[in-house]
Amino acid sequence: MSAIQFLGGFGHDTVTNSLQEPDSAIPVLEAAVFPLTSIALYTGPRPIYITHLMVSFQDIVVTDPSGDLYLGWSVRSAADGTGSPTYSEVAGYTANADLPLIHDNSVSTTAIQAVANIPVNLMKYVGSAGGATTFYATRAGEDAITTGGRRPIRIAAHTLYQVRVGSYRAGSLTAVTGIDNLFVAVYGQRV
């Protein structure tokens, strides 16, 4: 296999209580252009393996959500060849033990436990028991993880793919105000 490379990225204008489609993608693709009516990236003529989902926050101040929040995520793919693609989940995580803690209400009622513009790998948190141990969405939090981690995610050739994110509390989507301008950079291999 070739070395790990940047495969694309997804921008989310807001993160809240839904796993909604991204608002933008890099390379820059707009809904109603390519792909039609959706924000996604193409795999190309060969499958891809996603090895890292690097999430970065720009806005780290929130309106008090009155509880701890975790950042859940879902990688989805579509191959139905329609004007409005139907996405199926390839991999997704919602349980505290698989996610970074992004808001620790006992530490601050208004701060996200992350550093602006410093990405962390969402895949490393999978199986880390984050619900029992405090693993924040920071470099120190990621570096403290000694167990778990997600194996590469395979996305078939000739398909669309996207990454969705949402805020979770104990496995359920939970509303939050103020998590704006989040970016997910996708790294991996084309095989």
Residue frames relative to the residue before (quaternion, step in Angstrom):
aa qw qx qy qz dx dy dz
M 1.0000 0.0000 0.0000 0.0000 0.00 0.00 0.00
S 0.5175 -0.6341 0.4786 0.3180 3.51 -1.24 0.51
A 0.6634 -0.4995 0.3738 0.4131 3.55 -1.30 0.19
I 0.6222 -0.5309 0.4161 0.3973 3.56 -1.26 0.42
Q 0.0091 -0.8015 0.5964 -0.0424 3.55 -0.96 0.95
F 0.5840 -0.5520 0.4588 0.3791 3.54 -1.31 0.33
L 0.1926 -0.8127 0.5449 0.0741 3.58 -0.71 1.12
G 0.7221 -0.3400 0.2407 0.5523 3.57 1.22 -0.41
G 0.2127 -0.7867 0.5654 0.1273 3.53 -1.26 0.01
F 0.2468 -0.7637 0.5856 0.1141 3.53 -1.31 0.47
G 0.2116 -0.7728 0.5897 0.1013 3.54 -0.93 0.99
H 0.1292 -0.7648 0.6281 0.0615 3.54 -1.06 0.85
D 0.3869 -0.7376 0.5060 0.2243 3.58 -0.62 1.14
T 0.7875 -0.0123 0.0145 0.6160 3.58 1.07 -0.73
V 0.1988 -0.7336 0.6342 0.1417 3.54 -1.26 0.49
T 0.1534 0.7920 -0.5755 0.1341 3.57 -0.77 1.00
N 0.7928 -0.3589 0.2350 0.4328 3.58 -1.14 -0.59
S 0.6644 0.4035 -0.3738 0.5060 3.57 0.83 1.00
L 0.3738 -0.6706 0.5824 0.2670 3.53 -1.22 0.52
Q 0.0639 0.8407 -0.5316 0.0812 3.55 0.41 1.23
E 0.6523 -0.5022 0.3898 0.4127 3.52 -1.29 0.37
P 0.5681 -0.5691 0.4504 0.3880 3.58 -1.16 0.45
D 0.4883 -0.6651 0.4884 0.2839 3.56 -1.29 0.39
S 0.7943 0.0261 -0.0187 0.6067 3.58 1.21 -0.37
A 0.1757 -0.7701 0.6046 0.1025 3.53 -1.31 0.35
I 0.2180 -0.7322 0.6282 0.1472 3.54 -1.27 0.50
P 0.3844 -0.1991 -0.8695 0.2380 1.69 -1.47 1.96
V 0.6108 -0.6017 0.3727 0.3549 3.55 -1.08 0.80
L 0.0797 0.7576 -0.6372 0.1169 3.50 -0.65 1.25
E 0.1919 -0.7997 0.5614 0.0927 3.56 -0.88 0.90
A 0.5737 -0.5579 0.4628 0.3813 3.54 -1.17 0.60
A 0.7929 0.2511 -0.2511 0.4952 3.56 -1.07 0.88
V 0.6508 0.4164 -0.3403 0.5359 3.59 1.24 0.23
F 0.7139 -0.3272 0.2477 0.5675 3.62 0.21 -1.25
P 0.5260 -0.3649 -0.7370 0.2169 1.65 -1.01 2.24
L 0.6509 -0.5481 0.3760 0.3668 3.54 -1.23 0.54
T 0.8785 0.0300 -0.0804 0.4700 3.57 -0.97 1.04
S 0.7343 0.3714 -0.2221 0.5231 3.62 1.13 0.29
I 0.2954 -0.6953 0.6141 0.2284 3.55 -1.29 0.37
A 0.3021 0.7293 -0.5483 0.2761 3.55 -0.43 1.26
L 0.3436 -0.6974 0.5794 0.2448 3.55 -1.35 0.06
Y 0.4462 -0.6741 0.5235 0.2691 3.56 -1.25 0.51
T 0.4338 -0.6763 0.5201 0.2898 3.57 -1.06 0.67
G 0.4257 -0.6839 0.4849 0.3406 3.58 1.01 -0.77
P 0.7578 -0.4274 0.2611 0.4182 3.58 -1.29 -0.17
R 0.7397 0.2996 -0.2086 0.5652 3.59 1.27 -0.06
P 0.5952 -0.5646 0.4151 0.3934 3.60 -1.15 0.45
I 0.2395 -0.7269 0.6138 0.1935 3.53 -1.32 0.28
Y 0.2196 -0.7211 0.6372 0.1602 3.53 -1.31 0.45
I 0.2358 -0.7651 0.5873 0.1192 3.56 -0.67 1.16
T 0.1362 -0.8204 0.5542 0.0356 3.56 -0.69 1.14
H 0.7928 0.1232 -0.0452 0.5952 3.59 1.18 -0.56
L 0.0833 -0.7344 0.6709 0.0597 3.55 -1.08 0.84
M 0.0886 -0.8393 0.5363 0.0017 3.56 -0.01 1.32
V 0.1185 -0.8126 0.5700 0.0293 3.57 -0.44 1.25
S 0.0485 -0.7895 0.6117 -0.0149 3.53 -1.02 0.92
F 0.2643 -0.7636 0.5753 0.1268 3.56 -0.97 0.95
Q 0.2386 -0.7337 0.6083 0.1863 3.55 -1.18 0.57
D 0.7640 0.2610 -0.1446 0.5720 3.57 0.94 -0.89
I 0.0424 -0.8357 0.5474 -0.0113 3.59 -0.51 1.14
V 0.5728 0.5262 -0.4033 0.4820 3.57 1.18 0.64
V 0.0648 -0.8129 0.5788 -0.0041 3.59 -0.80 1.02
T 0.4960 -0.5600 0.5485 0.3735 3.50 -1.38 0.16
D 0.6208 -0.6103 0.3442 0.3516 3.57 -0.81 1.03
P 0.1888 -0.8053 0.5532 0.0992 3.62 -0.51 1.15
S 0.4149 -0.7591 0.4235 0.2688 3.60 1.33 0.15
G 0.7927 0.1631 -0.1508 0.5677 3.58 0.95 0.83
D 0.6271 -0.5361 0.4097 0.3892 3.53 -1.29 0.28
L 0.1038 -0.7879 0.6050 0.0482 3.57 -1.09 0.74
Y 0.1932 -0.7559 0.6187 0.0923 3.53 -1.18 0.75
L 0.4037 -0.7065 0.5224 0.2549 3.59 -1.15 0.56
G 0.1448 -0.7968 0.5850 0.0438 3.57 -0.44 1.27
W 0.0861 -0.8162 0.5709 0.0229 3.56 -1.18 0.50
S 0.1080 -0.7767 0.6195 0.0367 3.50 -1.31 0.48
V 0.1945 -0.7309 0.6431 0.1201 3.56 -0.99 0.94
R 0.0385 -0.8211 0.5686 -0.0319 3.56 -0.71 1.10
S 0.1474 -0.7833 0.6021 0.0461 3.52 -1.22 0.64
A 0.0971 -0.7810 0.6151 0.0477 3.55 -1.19 0.63
A 0.0135 -0.8013 0.5975 -0.0267 3.55 -1.02 0.88
D 0.4234 0.7554 -0.4306 0.2542 3.58 1.23 0.25
G 0.3837 -0.7767 0.4492 0.2184 3.60 1.23 -0.11
T 0.4957 0.6408 -0.4442 0.3825 3.58 1.03 0.74
G 0.6593 -0.5112 0.3800 0.3995 3.55 -1.29 0.22
S 0.7482 0.2047 -0.1378 0.6159 3.56 1.22 -0.53
P 0.2733 -0.8213 0.4738 0.1624 3.60 0.12 1.28
T 0.2820 -0.7154 0.6159 0.1713 3.52 -1.20 0.71
Y 0.2018 -0.8184 0.5325 0.0774 3.56 -0.49 1.22
S 0.1644 -0.7454 0.6391 0.0941 3.52 -1.18 0.76
E 0.4830 -0.6674 0.4810 0.2998 3.54 -1.05 0.75
V 0.2545 -0.7506 0.5957 0.1305 3.55 -0.93 1.01
A 0.7602 -0.1107 0.0938 0.6333 3.57 1.07 -0.81
G 0.1493 0.7920 -0.5818 0.1096 3.56 -1.00 0.80
Y 0.1302 -0.8065 0.5760 0.0274 3.54 -1.11 0.71
T 0.0628 -0.8183 0.5709 -0.0236 3.54 -0.94 1.04
A 0.6059 0.5848 -0.3553 0.4057 3.62 1.17 -0.40
N 0.6209 -0.5725 0.3900 0.3670 3.58 -1.04 0.79
A 0.6716 0.5384 -0.2988 0.4121 3.59 0.94 -0.90
D 0.7179 0.4188 -0.2424 0.5005 3.60 1.27 -0.25
L 0.7210 0.4647 -0.2040 0.4718 3.58 1.29 -0.13
P 0.4971 -0.6123 0.5009 0.3565 3.58 -1.21 0.38
L 0.4245 -0.6571 0.5614 0.2700 3.55 -1.15 0.72
I 0.1240 -0.8346 0.5347 0.0471 3.58 -0.50 1.16
H 0.7861 0.1171 -0.1063 0.5976 3.59 1.21 -0.32
D 0.0921 -0.7754 0.6247 0.0039 3.54 -0.55 1.26
N 0.3090 -0.8117 0.4689 0.1605 3.55 -0.12 1.31
S 0.6297 0.5321 -0.3457 0.4482 3.61 1.16 -0.47
V 0.6451 0.4983 -0.3152 0.4859 3.60 1.25 -0.36
S 0.7713 -0.1545 0.1366 0.6021 3.56 0.93 -0.93
T 0.3954 -0.7167 0.5167 0.2511 3.57 -1.02 0.71
T 0.7781 0.3462 -0.1783 0.4929 3.61 1.20 -0.29
A 0.6648 0.5194 -0.3103 0.4383 3.62 1.19 -0.10
I 0.3517 -0.6625 0.6171 0.2378 3.51 -1.23 0.66
Q 0.3646 -0.7213 0.5418 0.2309 3.59 -0.92 0.89
A 0.4856 0.5671 -0.4891 0.4510 3.50 0.36 1.40
V 0.3603 -0.6845 0.5790 0.2576 3.54 -1.32 0.16
A 0.5098 -0.6566 0.4562 0.3176 3.58 -0.81 0.95
N 0.8727 0.1143 -0.1112 0.4614 3.54 -1.09 0.91
I 0.6042 0.4902 -0.3887 0.4935 3.63 1.18 0.42
P 0.2447 -0.8264 0.4886 0.1359 3.62 -0.24 1.21
V 0.1272 -0.7437 0.6491 0.0974 3.52 -1.33 0.54
N 0.4928 -0.6803 0.4737 0.2643 3.55 -1.18 0.66
L 0.3809 -0.7476 0.5015 0.2109 3.59 -0.44 1.22
M 0.6426 0.5601 -0.3284 0.4068 3.59 1.00 -0.77
K 0.6088 0.5704 -0.3580 0.4193 3.60 1.12 -0.54
Y 0.6474 0.5525 -0.3156 0.4194 3.61 1.12 -0.63
V 0.5289 0.6491 -0.4101 0.3617 3.61 1.18 -0.46
G 0.8352 0.1373 -0.1370 0.5145 3.57 -0.76 1.09
S 0.4824 0.7016 -0.4144 0.3214 3.58 1.25 0.21
A 0.3978 -0.7151 0.4674 0.3345 3.58 1.32 -0.18
G 0.1236 0.8494 -0.5006 0.1127 3.55 1.07 0.78
G 0.5994 0.5686 -0.3695 0.4253 3.59 1.14 -0.46
A 0.7234 0.4132 -0.2372 0.4998 3.58 1.11 -0.65
T 0.7536 0.2549 -0.1329 0.5911 3.55 1.19 -0.57
T 0.4462 -0.6985 0.4869 0.2756 3.57 -1.03 0.70
F 0.0861 0.7647 -0.6305 0.1015 3.56 -0.46 1.26
Y 0.1878 -0.8090 0.5524 0.0712 3.54 -0.14 1.33
A 0.5491 -0.5953 0.4762 0.3425 3.55 -1.32 0.32
T 0.4407 0.6511 -0.4765 0.3935 3.54 0.72 1.19
R 0.6494 -0.4863 0.3842 0.4407 3.59 -1.22 0.23
A 0.6564 0.4968 -0.3250 0.4654 3.61 0.92 -0.82
G 0.6446 0.5220 -0.3215 0.4567 3.59 0.99 -0.79
E 0.6687 0.4845 -0.2978 0.4789 3.57 0.95 -0.88
D 0.6733 0.5113 -0.2996 0.4420 3.58 0.92 -0.88
A 0.6337 0.5470 -0.3270 0.4385 3.60 1.18 -0.54
I 0.5590 0.6120 -0.3932 0.3978 3.60 1.21 -0.33
T 0.0841 -0.8237 0.5607 0.0113 3.57 -0.73 1.09
T 0.7430 0.2935 -0.2067 0.5649 3.60 1.25 -0.11
G 0.7261 0.4493 -0.3088 0.4190 3.53 -1.30 0.21
G 0.3383 0.7132 -0.5793 0.2032 3.50 -1.28 -0.54
R 0.3601 -0.7442 0.5327 0.1808 3.56 -1.01 0.86
R 0.4392 -0.6673 0.5350 0.2751 3.54 -0.99 0.87
P 0.6850 -0.4876 0.3216 0.4354 3.64 -1.15 0.37
I 0.3462 -0.7224 0.5720 0.1764 3.52 -1.18 0.77
R 0.2454 -0.7828 0.5576 0.1268 3.58 -0.68 1.11
I 0.0821 -0.7561 0.6487 0.0283 3.54 -1.00 0.98
A 0.4783 -0.7162 0.4374 0.2587 3.58 -0.69 1.12
A 0.5996 -0.5540 0.4478 0.3648 3.53 -1.28 0.47
H 0.8337 0.2349 -0.1717 0.4694 3.55 -1.29 0.43
T 0.5772 0.5518 -0.4010 0.4490 3.58 0.98 0.85
L 0.4387 -0.6124 0.5730 0.3229 3.50 -1.43 0.06
Y 0.0059 -0.7866 0.6155 0.0479 3.58 -1.18 0.44
Q 0.0271 -0.7789 0.6266 -0.0004 3.52 -1.27 0.53
V 0.2915 -0.7183 0.5999 0.1979 3.53 -1.34 0.33
R 0.1222 -0.7776 0.6152 0.0435 3.55 -0.85 1.05
V 0.1115 -0.7851 0.6062 0.0605 3.58 -1.15 0.63
G 0.0224 0.7914 -0.6106 0.0181 3.56 -1.25 0.48
S 0.4614 -0.6670 0.5040 0.2970 3.57 -1.21 0.42
Y 0.1175 -0.8148 0.5677 -0.0067 3.53 -0.88 1.08
R 0.0720 -0.7280 0.6777 0.0745 3.50 -1.33 0.56
A 0.8442 -0.1086 0.0315 0.5240 3.57 -0.63 1.17
G 0.7668 -0.4115 0.1965 0.4517 3.58 0.87 0.97
S 0.6929 0.4278 -0.2817 0.5075 3.60 1.24 -0.03
L 0.5287 -0.6154 0.4792 0.3347 3.56 -1.03 0.80
T 0.0422 -0.8089 0.5844 -0.0494 3.54 -0.88 1.06
A 0.4755 -0.6970 0.4631 0.2714 3.57 -0.86 0.97
V 0.0546 0.7489 -0.6597 0.0313 3.53 -1.21 0.68
T 0.2344 -0.7601 0.5905 0.1366 3.56 -1.12 0.68
G 0.7428 0.4327 -0.3061 0.4091 3.56 -0.89 0.92
I 0.5837 0.5212 -0.4134 0.4656 3.62 1.18 -0.07
D 0.1092 0.8130 -0.5505 0.1552 3.52 0.03 1.37
N 0.8531 0.1879 -0.1229 0.4709 3.54 -1.27 0.52
L 0.2423 0.7439 -0.5662 0.2596 3.52 0.59 1.25
F 0.1315 -0.8014 0.5815 0.0484 3.59 -0.97 0.84
V 0.1406 -0.7651 0.6242 0.0725 3.56 -1.06 0.85
A 0.1536 -0.7754 0.6097 0.0587 3.57 -0.60 1.18
V 0.2299 -0.7874 0.5643 0.0936 3.57 -0.79 1.09
Y 0.0409 -0.7890 0.6128 -0.0166 3.55 -0.82 1.10
G 0.2866 0.7609 -0.5532 0.1812 3.55 -1.13 0.56
Q 0.5522 -0.6052 0.4758 0.3200 3.52 -1.23 -0.62
R 0.2731 -0.6939 0.6364 0.1971 3.51 -1.19 0.61
V 0.0971 -0.8354 0.5408 0.0164 3.58 -0.67 1.06
